[in-house]
Amino acid sequence: CYDNDGGDCEESGDDGGNDEIVVALIPGSASGVPGGEVEIPILMESSEVVAGIQFSLLNSPADWASSYDLTLTADNDCFEANFNNLGDGFTIGLIYSLSGCEFEPSDESYQIATLSYEISSDAAFGSDIQLYFEELIVASSSGEQLNAAGYDGTITIGMIGDVNHDGSIDVIDAVTMINFVLMFEEPSDSQYWAADINEDGTLNVLDVVLLVDMILED
């Protein structure tokens, strides 16, 4: 299994009691800022037809993020998605169809839903919120439980290079950084952290060049 960033997935959750895993559910990774919102893609890979999914997903630290919405991708509009935020970082979700629709097998992971979170203003820049499955139940078209595994995801608080904390790295970040280097403006602690790209404790032209490289690569 591979996550949406191309790395190996870290398995967790309920595997259904035998060794052969036929369904994998994978929360993607994303970045956000304290007091902001973030959307986490939910991806699936399956060698069997899937008719329904129930999951319990936890985030840690529990008080740094709170789920507020579960939506399906546009091509899965014959399915229903319901969820309940039970507090303490615990979200239970249910994906099913009232018209007998099914997810077809695929040997590649693809997005089936999006789980949205509000990030606490207490979340610390440079830290991570871990997402992991506590329980996962996947139903076949005949209502039998398929052997499934859930994998971990991450919400990264802040992003190196995103100096103005708007969720993207662009020329506005470069202009903001240049103002800091020339001492026209004074960065906050979180802005300094995002602007010090080479992590040498100083904001200067080295960081500007590195940031420009990041912008051009995108």
C-alpha positions in Angstrom: 0.0 0.0 0.0 1.1 3.6 -0.7 -0.3 6.8 0.7 -1.2 9.8 -1.4 2.3 11.2 -1.1 3.9 8.1 -2.5 5.3 6.8 0.8 4.6 3.5 2.6 1.3 3.5 4.5 1.4 2.7 8.2 -1.3 0.2 8.9 -3.8 0.5 11.8 -7.4 -0.4 12.5 -9.4 -3.7 12.3 -8.2 -6.3 9.7 -11.3 -8.5 10.1 -9.5 -11.5 11.6 -7.4 -13.0 8.8 -4.2 -12.2 7.0 -5.4 -11.4 3.5 -6.3 -7.7 3.3 -8.6 -7.0 0.3 -9.6 -3.4 1.2 -7.4 -0.5 2.3 -8.8 2.8 3.5 -6.3 5.7 3.5 -6.7 9.2 5.0 -4.6 11.6 3.0 -2.2 14.2 4.4 -2.7 18.0 4.3 -1.4 21.2 6.0 -3.4 23.9 7.8 -2.9 26.7 10.2 -4.1 27.3 13.8 -7.7 28.6 13.7 -8.1 27.4 10.0 -9.8 24.6 8.2 -8.4 21.6 6.3 -9.8 19.0 4.0 -8.5 15.4 4.3 -9.1 13.1 1.3 -10.3 9.6 2.1 -8.9 7.1 -0.4 -9.7 3.5 -1.0 -8.0 0.5 -2.7 -9.9 -2.7 -3.1 -9.7 -6.1 -4.9 -13.3 -6.8 -4.1 -16.6 -5.0 -4.7 -17.5 -2.8 -1.7 -21.1 -1.9 -0.8 -20.6 0.0 2.5 -18.0 1.4 4.8 -18.1 2.2 8.5 -15.1 3.7 10.3 -14.0 5.2 13.5 -11.2 7.8 13.0 -9.2 9.4 15.8 -7.0 12.5 15.7 -4.1 13.1 18.1 -3.7 15.5 19.9 -7.5 15.2 20.3 -8.0 18.9 21.1 -6.1 20.3 18.1 -8.7 19.3 15.4 -12.4 18.7 15.2 -14.2 17.2 12.2 -17.2 19.1 10.9 -18.2 17.5 7.5 -17.9 14.3 5.5 -18.7 14.6 1.8 -18.4 12.2 -1.1 -16.6 12.9 -4.4 -18.9 14.0 -7.3 -18.6 10.6 -9.1 -20.0 8.8 -6.0 -23.3 10.7 -5.9 -25.4 7.6 -5.6 -23.9 6.9 -2.2 -24.8 8.5 1.1 -22.3 9.8 3.7 -23.1 10.4 7.4 -20.8 11.1 10.3 -20.8 12.0 14.0 -18.2 14.0 15.8 -18.2 12.4 19.3 -15.6 14.8 20.7 -12.1 14.0 22.1 -10.8 13.6 18.5 -13.2 10.8 17.7 -15.2 10.7 14.5 -17.5 7.9 13.3 -18.4 7.8 9.6 -20.8 5.7 7.5 -20.8 5.4 3.7 -23.6 3.4 2.0 -26.1 3.4 -0.9 -29.9 3.4 -0.7 -30.0 2.3 -4.4 -27.6 -0.6 -4.3 -24.6 1.2 -5.7 -21.1 -0.4 -5.3 -17.5 0.6 -5.4 -15.8 -1.4 -8.1 -12.4 -3.1 -7.5 -9.3 -1.1 -8.3 -5.6 -1.9 -7.9 -4.9 1.8 -7.4 -6.0 4.0 -4.6 -8.6 6.6 -5.5 -10.5 9.2 -3.5 -14.0 8.4 -2.4 -14.7 11.1 0.2 -13.4 14.2 2.0 -13.4 14.7 5.8 -13.1 18.3 6.8 -11.6 19.6 10.1 -11.4 22.8 12.0 -7.9 23.3 13.5 -7.7 24.7 17.0 -6.0 28.0 17.6 -3.9 26.2 20.2 -2.2 23.9 17.6 1.5 24.6 17.4 3.3 25.5 14.2 5.7 22.9 13.0 3.8 20.1 14.7 1.6 17.3 13.3 -1.9 16.0 14.1 -1.9 12.2 13.6 -5.0 10.5 12.0 -5.6 6.8 12.6 -8.4 4.3 12.4 -9.6 2.6 15.6 -12.3 0.5 13.8 -13.0 -0.2 10.1 -15.9 -2.4 8.8 -16.3 -2.9 5.1 -19.3 -4.7 3.6 -19.4 -6.7 0.4 -22.4 -6.6 -2.0 -23.8 -9.6 -0.1 -23.5 -7.9 3.3 -20.5 -9.9 4.4 -17.6 -8.3 6.1 -14.5 -7.9 4.0 -11.0 -8.1 5.4 -9.9 -4.4 5.6 -7.2 -2.3 7.0 -7.0 1.4 7.8 -3.8 3.5 7.4 -2.6 6.6 9.1 -2.7 10.2 7.8 -1.3 13.5 9.0 -2.3 17.2 9.3 0.8 19.3 9.4 0.4 22.6 11.2 2.0 25.3 9.1 4.1 24.9 6.0 7.7 25.9 5.4 7.6 28.7 2.8 4.0 29.7 3.5 5.1 32.9 5.2 1.7 34.6 5.2 -0.1 31.4 6.3 -2.7 31.3 3.5 -2.2 27.7 2.7 -0.1 28.2 -0.5 3.4 29.1 -1.5 3.6 31.9 -4.0 5.0 35.3 -4.8 3.1 36.9 -2.0 5.2 34.9 0.4 8.4 36.1 -1.3 7.3 39.7 -1.0 6.5 39.2 2.6 9.8 37.5 3.3 11.8 40.3 1.5 10.0 42.9 3.8 11.2 40.9 6.8 14.8 40.6 5.4 14.9 44.4 4.8 13.3 45.0 8.2 10.4 46.9 6.8 8.2 44.6 8.9 8.8 42.3 11.8 7.7 38.7 11.5 5.7 36.9 14.2 7.2 33.7 15.6 5.2 31.6 13.2 6.1 33.7 10.2 9.7 33.5 11.2 9.5 29.7 11.4 7.9 29.5 7.9 10.4 32.0 6.4 13.6 30.4 7.8 13.7 27.8 5.1 17.3 26.7 5.6 16.7 26.6 9.4 19.8 28.6 10.2 18.1 31.0 12.6 18.4 34.0 10.3 16.3 35.5 7.6 18.4 36.6 4.6 18.9 36.2 0.8 19.6 32.5 1.2 16.0 32.0 2.3 14.7 34.2 -0.5 16.5 32.1 -3.1 15.2 28.9 -1.6 11.7 30.2 -1.5 11.9 31.3 -5.2 13.0 27.8 -6.1 10.0 26.4 -4.3 7.7 28.7 -6.1 9.2 27.9 -9.5 9.0 24.2 -8.8 5.3 24.4 -8.2 
